[in-house]
């Protein structure tokens, strides 16, 4: 009775009322149902508005939100609605869907207050697909995110779903979608799936029947086969097996309470590397992430405290850290001073890119006939160090829009043309070291990094020394990235419109605090001063803000809004010519450039922007 009283007597908009009605009538998870009934009984308008005021938007990243009641959260019903739309869209796109099928993986996330968990959501998604006669390859246990795109490519499936929120806070979860090409979805699939979700909100008759689905002949468990095939496949990137067997280098690994421990151990074994020391307090999956404030190794030292202690205890000199779903990799190295250096994502991009190219040369030789087909990729906000290496060595470098969905799809296009994509990376510690996975992959990256470290140790070289050698040969590339917080969308819009009309209508800045600007690319409007027709080559999107400035001193700065957080980010890099090795002077010049950008472009005091918290 409470739901009908609420629906008829309160001043709900039709959309909120219908969503709440469907939600309450269809809920079968007792914990989520109890939470909604409690809010209705207490007439908790603000909480109900938060839960039902806006449905989660399905985009190129799929879904990501807190677990809990309502259409704005991840829960049983929203997973069913999303999968029904996804299934309906797949039925439109693939005539052989019922022959090929879909893979579903999940991590170890769980939210006891709402009854939600990655495993439960994965089983519900499988139930929806099986109810329509679609074969489902549902992993029987937790797996790394990279295993889903690997399975699509290995088995020739139509699509895949990974239920994970990666390194987000513990209450969050996500629904990440991959297409038949093994890469994350990009337009127009995101809009097509979103529209199909809206048309399939009412649960289908057998969508809730997880018991029946788990007994169906359409259900397959790929866990053992895929784990074996993955480990076998990445061995093609092992080039120093005998050295690995005899290496005395000691490495510590942490999975930060995620799923990575057994998979990284297996990858090391596949390379004949000695197993890394595991951080005992963090090696087993724990959805509470009890030892860290944020389960994100990109945060650096705060996440690695226990790793430092174990490494000092065991005499290890290198630390590898994965995020909870094992698609990212962080690396730290003990310096001669005894201090630990946590490498930035851009520095690791330089190190791993250089190493993978050296391994390719070892395998293929340096013949010009083959190098012309070699490619490396990075996102537009990442370091341009690969471009510098490519110019000198003779292979191709391309940049894409931000995110591995763009790099993965571009890699597939190049591979379909017979090209050899060796490596791709983004500054957010994401690395694609093997084309067997067209996404960032922290498992293969960890094994390849382990061999790299062992090789350098055999030459009495550290990662830090090797990084300096790379910069001395190809030119220093130093970066400085951060952000400001702004919750006011009007302020953000005004800030970017000011940059587009800086010295009159449709005019961008020509300088910033004395630093001359030589080129501007605006991927919101599609303007690029470097192109003959002033039209950007990279895809544009009016739904987000992104402007890149190139400076006469070799500096590059991109200012962009975040798609998931109230942040205005900046990514800056100073690219010096080979031979310019005055690192302190370069750092000072970059600091001055960043200060000028903040003062003249961001205007934090005028725009009431909050700096990134320390």
N, C-alpha and C positions, 0 to 999 in steps of 0.2 A: 504493500500500500504506500510506503514511503516514497518509492520511486515515482508513482503516478501523481502523488500530491506535489512532489517537487516539480515534475514535468509540467503540470497544469497550472499551478499557483505561483510559481516563481517566474521572474522575468528572464527566462532563458531565451537566447536566440535559437532559431530552429535547429541550427547545426549542433550546438552544444547539447540541446535537449535530445536530439536523435542519437548522438554519440553516447550520451549517458544512458539512454534507454537501452540501446543495443548492448552496451557494455554490461549493464546490470542483469539484463535478461539472460545473456549468453555466458556469463562468467561461470567457470567450473572449478577454478582454483580457490579453495576455501579461504586462504589467507588474503588474497587480493579481494575476494568478494566481501570479506569481513571489513577490510579497510574502507571500501566504498560505502558499505552500509553504515559504518560508523560516521563517516563524513555526512551522509545524507541525514541520518538521525540527529546529528548535532547541528545540522544546517550550517556546516562550515563552508560558507560561500567562497572565501578566498582560496581554500584548499581545492575545492571542486573546480573553481575557475582555472587554477593552475594545472590540474590533472586533465580537464576536459575542454579548456578554452581553445587549444590549438593542437591539431594532430601533428605527430612527427612528420617532417618532410623527408621523403625518400629522394636521395640524390645520387651523385656518382660515387659517393662513399657508402651508399646503402643507408643504413640507419645507425645512429648512435645516440643513446640517451640513458637516463637513470632507469633502473628497474623499479617498478611500482605500479600502482593502479592508474588507469586513465589512458586516453588515446595519445597523451604526450609522453608516455613512458613505455619501456620494454616490459611486456608481460605476455601471458599465454594468448590472450585474444588478439593483441596487436601483431604477435608473431604469426598467428593463423591468418589474419587479414592480409598481412604483407606477403605471406607465401602463396595465398590464393591468387593475389594479383600477379605475383611473379610467375606462378604456374600458368595462369591464363595468357600472359604475355609470351611465355615460352611456346605455348600451343599455337600461337599466331605465327611465331618465327621459325619453328622447326617441324617439318613434316615427319621427321624420324625421332621425335622426342621419346616416344614409347619404346623405341629400340635402343637408344643410346643412354638416356638417363641423366641424372644429376648427382653430384657428390656433395656431402654435407659433413663439415668438421666442427669441432667445438673445443673451447679451452676450459679452464677449471673455475670460471667465475660462478659465484652463487650469492644470492641475496635472501637469507632466511626470513626477514620480515615480510617479504612479498611472495615468498615461495618460488621465486624465479631463479633459474640457473641456466648456464650455457647448454648443459646436457639436455635439460627439459625442453628448452627452446628448439634445439636441434631435432629432438624426437618429434615434437609437434610439427616442425617443418617437413620432416620425412612423412608423417601421417597424411598431411595435406596432399603431397605429391603422389604418394602411393594410392590415395583415394581416387586419383584420376588416371591410374594405370601407368604411372611413370616409374621406371626403375630407379631406386635410390641406393647410392653407395654411402652408407652412413658409418663413419668410423665408430668402432665400439668403445674407444677410449679417447682421452684427450690427445690432441695433436698440435703441432706447430701450424700456424697459418700457411706457410709455404707449401705444406703438403696438399692443400686443396687445389691451387693452380697446377701443381705437379700432376695430381691425379687426373685433372681434366685433359691435359696434354697427353699423358701416358695412356689413358684408356679411351681417348677420343670422345669425351662426353659433351653434352650440350651446354652445361653451365655448372656452377658450384656456389655453395654458400658456406661462409665461415662465421660461426657465432663467437664473437670476441669483441672486447673493447680495448684490446691492445694494452697500452700503458695508462689508460684513463683511471680515475679514482674508482675505488672498489665497488661503489653502488651502480656503476655504469655497465652497460652491455651494448653490443652492436650486432649488425646483420650485414656482412660484407659479401658482395656479389661479384662473381667472375663469369665471364662469357666463354663461349666455345673455343675462342682463340687462346685461352689460358691467361688472359689479362683481365684486370678489373674493368667493369663496365664504364663506358663513356657515353656522351650523348650520341644518338637520341634514345638509347636504351633506358637511361634513368627516367626520362619523362614518360616513356611508354609504360614502364613498370608502375610508376606513380599513378598514372591514369587508370591502369588496370586494377590497382589496389582500391581506388575509390569506387570502382564498379563491382567490387566483390567483398564488401564489408560484412555481409551476413554469412556466418560460418556455414560451410557446406555440410551435408548430412554426416559424412564420416571423418571430418577434419579433426575431431577430438579423439578419434579411436586410435590412440597410440598403442594400446595392447594388440589390436588387430594388425596394425602396421608392422609391429616388431615381429609378428609371426608370419608375415606375408612372404610369398616366394619372390616378390619384387625387391625385397630388402637384401642388400649385400654388405658384407663387412670387408672393406679393402685394407684394413689396418696392417696385417702382417705382410701382405704382398707389396703394398706401397712403401712401407718402411724398408723392406729389403731392396726394392727396386730403386728407391731414392738413394740409399747408401751406395748401391752399385753404380748409379749414374754419376754421382759427384766424384767418384774415383778417377774420372777422366781428367779432373783438375789437380790430381796429385802427381807431381813431377820429381819428387825427391824422396822416394819411399825408403831407400836404404839409409839416407841421412836421418829421416824421421825416426827410424827404429833405434838409431844409436844416439840420438840427441839427448843431451843432459839438461836442456833448458827446462825450467819449472814454470808452469802456468796455472793460475787460479781461475776458476769459472764460477759465476753466479747466475742463477736463473731468476733471481728476484721473486721468489714464490710463484713462479709461473710454471710452464710445462716443459721447459727446455732441457732439464738435466739429462734425462736418458737419451735424448736425441743428439745432443752435443757430444756426449760420451760415445755414442755409436758412430758419429761422424769422425771423431778423432781415431777411433778404432779402424774405420775404413781407410784412413790415411796412414795407418801404422804409427800413429803418434802415441806417446805415453799419455794415459788419461790425465786430464787436468784435475787439480785439487778442487773439490766442490765445497762451497760455503755451506756447511751443514745446516745452519739455521735458515737458509733460504732455498735449499735444493728441492724440497718437496712442495707441490702446489698448495697454496693456502689463499683462499679468496679474501681473507682479511688483510693480507700484506702487512703482518704485524711489526716487521722490523724497519719499515721505511715510511716516510711521510707520503711520498708519491712513488709508485712502482715504475719509474721511468729512468733508465740509466743515462738518458740525455741530460738529466739534472746534474750529473757528475759526482763530485766527492760525497755528497750527502747520501747517495744510494750505495756507495762503494765502501763505507766505513768498515763493515765486517770483512769485505774482501781484502782491504789493506792489512787488517790484523792477521788474517790467515796467511797472506803472502809473506808478511814479515816473519811469522812463526815458521813457515816451511822454507824460507829462503827463495821464494819465487820472485821473478822480476817483471812478470807480465800478468795482467788481469784482463779477462774477457767477460763481458756482461751482456746478457740478453734481456730484452723486455719480456713481459709475461707470455706473449704469444709467439715469441722467438722470430720476429721478422726484422728486428733491429739488432745492431751490435755496437757496443762501446768497448774501447780498449784503453787501458792505463799502463804506464811503464815506470818502474822505479829508476830515478835518476842517480847520478854519481853522488849528488848531495845527500841522498837518502830520502828526498821528497818524491812524491808520486806525481806524475804528469798524466792528466786525463786528456787524450787527444780530442780535438773537435771533429765534428762530422766532415768538415772540409779537409782537414789534415788526413783523416783516414781515407777519404776519397783519393787524395794524392798518393798515399802509400799503397793502397790496394790496387788502384789503377795502374801505377807504375809496375807493381809486382806481376800483375796478370799479363801485362804487355811483355815483360821479360820472359814469362813462362811460355807465352805464345811464340816468341822468337826462338826459344829453345826447342819448341816442338816443330815449328813450321819453317824455321830459317828466316832470312831477311829478304827473300826474293820480292821484287817490286810487283810481280804478277799477282801475288796473294795479298799483299798489304793494302792494295787499293780497295779490297772488299772488307777491310776491318773497320769496325765502328765502335765508338764509345759514346755514351749519353750521360747528360746530367740535367737536372731541373734548372730553370732559368734563375732561381735565387741561390743556386749553389756555386761553389768556386769554379773559376774558369781555368783551373790548372790543367784539366784534361785537354782543353783547347791548345794550350801552350805545348804540351807533350805531343799532341797530334801534328801540330805545325812542323815541329822539328823531325818527328819520326816518320811522317808520311801517311798516317791513317786518318780516318774521318772522325770528326767530332760534331755532335749535334746537341742542341739544348731543346728542352720541351717545356711545357707549362709545369707548374708546381704539382708534384704528386706522382707516385709510381703508376697510377692508372694511365698517365700520358706516356711515360717511358716504356711501360710494358707493351702498350698497343703499338707504339712506334717501333719497338724492337721486333715485334711480330711482323709488321709490314716489311722491315728490312730483311728479316730472315726469309720471308716468303719470296723476296727478290734475289735470294741466294747470297745475301751478305752475312758476314760473321760478326755478331754483336758480342764483344768480349766482356763488357762491363758497363754498368750504369749505377749512378748514385745520387742521393740527395743529402743536403747538409744535415738533415734530422736523423743522422746515423743509420740511414737505409742504404743497403748495397745489394745489387744483383750481380753476383759473381759467376753465375752459370745460367745460360739461356734455357736450361731445363725448367727453370722457374721464372716466369715473366713478372716478377714482383720482387720486392726486397725480401731477402732470405738470410736470417741470422744464423741458421744452422750451417749451410755451406760456407758462409763468410767466416764463421768461427774456425772451421777446419782449415780453410785456405790461409787464414791469419796464423793459425798454429804452425803450419808448414813454413810460412814466411818468416816467422820469428825464429824457428829452428834453423833455417838456412842462414839468416843473418848472424845468429849466435855462433854458427860454425866458422864464420868469417870474423868473429869478434866485433860485430857491428850491432849497434842498438837501433831500435825503431827511430829514436830521436835523431841519431846520426844520419840514418838513411833519409829521413825527411829533409834534413838540412842539405844533403847532397842533391836531392831532387830539386829543391828550390834554387840551389846554386847553378844547376845545369839548365833548368827551364825558366827560371825567374821566380822571385818570391811572390807568393800570393797570400796575403794576410787578410783576414776577415774580422768583422765585428758586427754581431747581430743582436738585436734586442727588440723591445716593443713598448708601447704605451697602452694603457687600458682606457677605453672610452665607451660608455654605455649609451651615449646620445648619438643616434644615427644621423640626425640633422647636422650635428657638428662634424662628423666624419665626412658627410657629403660636401659640406661647405669647404672643408679643408682641401679636398681633392679638386673641387671646382675652382678654388683659388689658384691651384697649381696649373690648371688648364687655361686660365685667363689671367696670367701673372702680370703681363705688361700690356693689357688690353685684351679684347675678345679673341679667343682661340690662339693664345700665345703662351708658350711654356717658358719657364725661366731660362735665361742664357748664362747665368752664373749663380753661385750660392756662397755667400760669405767670402768672396774673392776667388773661389774655385770655378774656373771656366767650364761650362757644360758644352760638350761637342755633339751629343745625340740624345734624343728622347724617344722612348717607346711606351705607348699607353695601350695596354691590352684590355682596357675597359672600353675605349672608343675605337681601337683599331688603328691608331696613328703610330707611324714609325718613321722618324726623320732619316734613318739610314737607308730606306728603300727609295728607289727612283720615283715611285708613285705615292710615297708617304703612307703606304698601306702595310700594316703588319703581316708577316708571314705566319706567325704563330696564331692559334685560335684565340678569339676574343670572347669576353663575357661581360655584359652590362650589369650582371647581378653582383659582381665583386669589383673592388677597386685595386688597380695595380699599375704603377708607373715606374719605369726604369730610367735612370739618368746615367749617362756616360760622361766622365770628366776628362779634361785634357791631361791630367797628371797620371792617368791610368786607373783611376778610381771608377767603380761601378756601384750604384746604389739603387735598390729596388724598395719601394714603399708599397705595402699591400695590406688589405684587411684580411682577417682570419675568417674562414668559412664556418667555424664552430665556436669561436670565443670572441668576446668584446675587445679585440686587440687590433691595434694598428702597428704592424711589424715593419722593421727595416732590416735589410740585408746589405751590408757594404763590404767591398773588397778592393784592395789596392794591388794592382798587378804590375810588378816591376819587370823591366827587361833583364835577361840573364847578365850577370856581372855586377848588378847593383845589389850588393850584399850588406849595406849598412842598415841592418834590421831595426836598430833603435830609431834611426831617422825615419824609416818607413812607417813604423808604428806611431810615431809622433804625428806624421802627416795624416795617417788614417784617423787618429783621434781628433785632429783638428777638423778634418772633413766631416766626421760624424757630428761633432759639436755644431758645425755650421748648418748641417741638415736639420738637426733638432731645433736650433734657434730660428732659422728662417722658414723652414717648410712645415715643421710640426707646431711651432709656437705653443708649447705645452701650457704656459701660464694663461695665455689668452683663451685657449681652447679647453682649459680645465682638464688636461690629460693627467692620468696617474702613471708615474714611472713604473717599470717592472720592479716588483718587490725583490729585495736582495735575498 
